[in-house]
Amino acid sequence: MLSDECIFCQIIRGERPSRKVYETETIYAFHDINPQAPTHILIVPKKHIARLADITPEDAPLLGEMMVAAKTIAEQEGVSSGFRLVINSGREAGQSVFHVHLHLLGGRRMRWPPG
């Protein structure tokens, strides 16, 4: 179920613009409006889940679909030879939109530690 107030839910419903790169029945992916790398795609489940800390065992297949989507998108965007996936859960981790999402970052050399 989508949330009326959530910006990602609004994007999924087409109420806000986005630069879509991938969509299935359960996943929507689009370019981040504040990219942190040459390729920065947000991979969002169409089911509203506020934080990774809120997932249930029933959400495991959906999270797996997000990983498969990441692989497909990385290939599509030409960064499959090296990319980073990031999920922030909670304010202290840097989550700013409370709808689970996966950041796919690529197109440059990544450093470690990341944060």
Sine and cosine of phi, psi and omega as CSV:
sin_phi,cos_phi,sin_psi,cos_psi,sin_omega,cos_omega
0.00,0.00,0.72,-0.69,0.00,-1.00
-1.00,0.03,0.44,-0.90,0.00,-1.00
-0.99,-0.11,0.62,-0.79,0.03,-1.00
-0.93,0.36,-0.55,0.83,-0.09,-1.00
-1.00,0.03,-0.35,0.94,-0.12,-0.99
-0.96,0.28,0.81,-0.59,-0.02,-1.00
-0.89,0.46,-0.59,0.81,0.03,-1.00
-0.93,0.36,-0.61,0.80,0.07,-1.00
-0.90,0.44,-0.63,0.77,0.05,-1.00
-0.90,0.44,-0.64,0.77,0.05,-1.00
-0.90,0.44,-0.72,0.69,0.01,-1.00
-0.85,0.52,-0.64,0.77,0.00,-1.00
-0.97,0.22,-0.12,0.99,-0.01,-1.00
0.99,0.12,0.24,0.97,-0.01,-1.00
-0.99,0.12,-0.30,0.95,0.06,-1.00
-0.77,-0.64,0.52,-0.85,-0.03,-1.00
-0.96,0.29,0.44,-0.90,0.11,-0.99
-0.40,-0.92,0.32,-0.95,0.09,-1.00
-0.98,-0.22,1.00,0.07,-0.09,-1.00
-0.91,0.42,0.66,-0.75,0.10,-1.00
-0.86,-0.51,-0.27,0.96,-0.11,-0.99
-0.27,-0.96,0.61,-0.80,0.08,-1.00
-0.41,-0.91,0.66,-0.75,0.16,-0.99
-0.76,-0.65,-0.14,-0.99,0.04,-1.00
-0.89,0.45,-0.47,0.89,-0.12,-0.99
-0.88,-0.48,-0.19,0.98,-0.11,-0.99
-0.77,-0.63,0.60,-0.80,0.12,-0.99
-0.73,-0.68,0.74,-0.67,-0.01,-1.00
-0.76,-0.65,0.62,-0.78,-0.07,-1.00
-0.44,-0.90,0.31,-0.95,0.01,-1.00
-0.93,0.36,0.68,-0.73,0.09,-1.00
-0.93,0.36,0.66,-0.75,0.00,-1.00
-0.98,0.21,-0.20,0.98,0.05,-1.00
-0.78,-0.63,0.94,0.33,-0.14,-0.99
-0.90,0.43,0.64,-0.77,0.03,-1.00
-0.96,-0.26,0.07,1.00,0.04,-1.00
-0.38,-0.92,0.28,-0.96,0.03,-1.00
-0.81,0.59,-0.61,0.80,0.15,-0.99
-0.92,-0.40,0.87,-0.49,0.03,-1.00
-0.61,-0.79,0.98,-0.20,-0.05,-1.00
-0.92,-0.40,0.66,-0.75,0.11,-0.99
-0.98,-0.18,0.79,-0.62,0.01,-1.00
-0.94,-0.35,0.89,-0.45,-0.20,-0.98
-0.83,-0.56,0.76,-0.66,0.13,-0.99
-0.95,0.30,0.55,-0.84,0.05,-1.00
-0.96,0.28,-0.27,0.96,0.12,-0.99
-0.99,0.12,0.77,-0.64,0.02,-1.00
-0.98,0.22,0.90,-0.44,0.14,-0.99
-0.77,-0.64,0.85,-0.52,-0.14,-0.99
-0.90,0.44,-0.77,0.64,-0.08,-1.00
-0.68,-0.74,0.39,-0.92,0.08,-1.00
-0.85,0.52,-0.54,0.84,0.02,-1.00
-0.90,0.43,-0.21,0.98,-0.02,-1.00
-0.99,-0.15,0.01,1.00,-0.03,-1.00
-0.93,0.36,0.36,-0.93,0.06,-1.00
-0.85,-0.52,0.22,-0.98,0.06,-1.00
-0.82,0.57,-0.50,0.86,0.02,-1.00
-0.92,0.40,-0.33,0.94,0.00,-1.00
-1.00,0.10,-0.12,0.99,-0.05,-1.00
-0.82,0.57,-0.72,0.70,0.03,-1.00
-0.88,0.48,-0.60,0.80,0.02,-1.00
-0.90,0.44,-0.68,0.73,0.03,-1.00
-0.91,0.42,-0.60,0.80,0.09,-1.00
-0.89,0.46,-0.65,0.76,0.05,-1.00
-0.88,0.47,-0.58,0.81,0.04,-1.00
-0.89,0.45,-0.62,0.78,0.02,-1.00
-0.92,0.39,-0.67,0.74,0.05,-1.00
-0.90,0.44,-0.64,0.77,0.06,-1.00
-0.88,0.48,-0.65,0.76,0.01,-1.00
-0.87,0.50,-0.71,0.71,0.03,-1.00
-0.87,0.49,-0.73,0.68,-0.01,-1.00
-0.89,0.46,-0.70,0.71,-0.01,-1.00
-0.92,0.39,-0.66,0.75,0.03,-1.00
-0.85,0.52,-0.68,0.74,0.06,-1.00
-0.90,0.44,-0.73,0.69,-0.02,-1.00
-0.87,0.49,-0.61,0.79,-0.05,-1.00
-1.00,0.01,-0.04,1.00,0.05,-1.00
0.97,0.23,0.45,0.90,-0.01,-1.00
-0.85,-0.52,0.32,0.95,-0.10,-1.00
-0.93,0.38,-0.26,0.97,0.03,-1.00
-0.97,0.25,-0.24,0.97,0.03,-1.00
-0.05,-1.00,0.91,-0.42,0.04,-1.00
-0.50,-0.87,0.28,-0.96,0.00,-1.00
-0.86,-0.51,0.61,-0.79,0.11,-0.99
-0.91,-0.42,0.72,-0.70,-0.03,-1.00
-0.71,-0.70,0.71,-0.70,0.18,-0.98
-0.81,-0.59,0.84,-0.55,0.10,-0.99
-0.99,-0.15,0.70,-0.72,0.02,-1.00
-0.79,-0.61,0.96,-0.26,0.01,-1.00
0.99,-0.15,0.40,-0.92,-0.03,-1.00
-0.84,0.54,-0.67,0.74,-0.03,-1.00
-0.89,0.45,-0.38,0.92,0.03,-1.00
-1.00,-0.03,-0.06,1.00,0.01,-1.00
0.99,-0.15,0.16,0.99,0.03,-1.00
-0.94,0.35,0.80,-0.60,-0.01,-1.00
-0.92,-0.40,-0.40,0.92,0.10,-1.00
-0.91,-0.42,0.85,-0.52,-0.09,-1.00
-1.00,0.01,0.93,0.36,0.15,-0.99
-0.52,-0.86,0.88,-0.47,-0.04,-1.00
-0.72,0.69,0.73,-0.68,0.07,-1.00
-0.43,-0.90,0.49,-0.87,-0.03,-1.00
-0.94,-0.33,0.80,-0.60,0.09,-1.00
-1.00,0.00,0.82,-0.57,0.14,-0.99
-0.97,-0.26,0.90,-0.44,-0.05,-1.00
-0.89,-0.46,0.72,-0.70,0.02,-1.00
-0.28,-0.96,-0.02,-1.00,0.04,-1.00
1.00,-0.02,0.07,1.00,0.08,-1.00
-0.42,-0.91,0.27,-0.96,0.04,-1.00
-0.95,0.32,0.77,-0.64,0.01,-1.00
-1.00,-0.02,0.53,-0.85,0.02,-1.00
-0.95,-0.30,0.32,-0.95,0.05,-1.00
-0.69,-0.72,0.69,-0.73,0.04,1.00
-0.97,0.25,0.43,-0.90,-0.10,-1.00
-0.98,0.20,-0.42,0.91,-0.15,-0.99
-0.66,-0.75,0.00,0.00,0.00,0.00
